[in-house]
Amino acid sequence: MAKQAGEVSMWFIPLHFSFAFVFPMQRFLQCQLKNSVIAYVSVAALVVHALVTWVCMSKLQFGLTGTTLTLDFSWWVSILGLFGYVTCGGCPDTWKGFSMEAFTSLWEFSRLFTASGVMLWSSLLLSPFLFLRMFLMNQTPESSLFIWCSLEN
């Protein structure tokens, strides 16, 4: 079972990369009040997924790995559908194409996400030490929790 889980997890990597594309496009279309487009593309991807899964499972006998690959494929079909709608004229007032303007504030953004990452890392690093301190210094859980919440804020 662990061997199969290891194989399946490797084939799910493309699915996780697809999230970086599909979620921003869905948010973009939701901001444009184009929810019906998301629904139509999702239904089309579902039909493609059902067809490809049936072929891979019933006809080709691919097994568990084939199921994972069909799921990856159907997510990327959804991405291509949304991307095609956005770039091929579905949003003429808001989509003007790719430009270098997207990279104008990249330095400020990198400073922000670096600071956020350091704060998150230090918070995760500090929590076990505060928990151990509660036991080493004979503190009550309430006072230790108060100290921890004070440091978090």
C-alpha positions, -999 to 999 in steps of 0.1 A, spaced: 0 0 0 28 24 8 45 17 -25 13 25 -44 8 57 -23 44 67 -33 37 62 -69 4 80 -68 19 109 -49 45 114 -77 19 115 -103 -1 141 -84 28 167 -87 14 181 -121 -20 185 -104 -5 207 -77 13 228 -103 -20 233 -120 -35 250 -89 -11 279 -95 -28 285 -128 -64 276 -123 -71 295 -91 -59 329 -103 -78 325 -135 -110 316 -116 -106 346 -94 -100 368 -124 -131 356 -141 -151 359 -109 -141 395 -106 -154 400 -141 -187 383 -131 -181 355 -156 -190 327 -133 -210 310 -160 -178 306 -180 -162 288 -151 -192 265 -148 -192 257 -186 -155 250 -186 -159 228 -155 -187 208 -170 -166 203 -202 -136 192 -181 -159 168 -162 -171 153 -195 -135 150 -208 -125 135 -174 -153 109 -175 -145 99 -210 -107 97 -205 -111 78 -172 -135 53 -189 -110 47 -217 -80 44 -194 -97 22 -169 -120 0 -190 -102 -3 -223 -65 3 -215 -65 -12 -179 -40 15 -166 -49 10 -129 -44 34 -101 -16 54 -119 -40 58 -149 -66 72 -126 -42 98 -113 -30 107 -148 -66 112 -160 -72 136 -130 -41 155 -139 -52 157 -175 -87 169 -167 -74 198 -145 -51 209 -173 -80 208 -198 -98 231 -174 -68 254 -174 -66 255 -211 -103 262 -214 -101 291 -190 -69 305 -205 -84 302 -240 -114 322 -229 -94 349 -212 -68 354 -239 -89 349 -270 -113 378 -265 -136 367 -237 -126 397 -215 -118 425 -240 -121 453 -214 -98 439 -188 -74 416 -206 -49 436 -227 -23 408 -230 9 401 -213 32 430 -204 63 438 -184 41 460 -162 34 429 -141 70 430 -129 72 467 -119 67 461 -82 85 428 -79 112 441 -55 86 454 -30 66 422 -33 97 401 -27 105 421 4 70 416 17 69 378 11 104 374 26 94 392 57 62 372 60 82 340 55 106 349 82 78 358 106 60 325 99 93 305 103 101 322 136 66 316 149 68 279 141 103 277 155 93 295 187 62 276 196 78 243 207 102 262 229 74 281 247 56 248 252 87 232 267 92 263 289 58 257 305 70 223 318 105 233 327 95 264 348 64 248 364 40 273 348 3 267 344 -10 261 309 -30 293 311 1 315 317 21 298 291 -7 302 266 -9 339 275 28 343 268 26 325 235 -4 346 224 13 378 234 43 369 213 21 359 183 5 393 183 
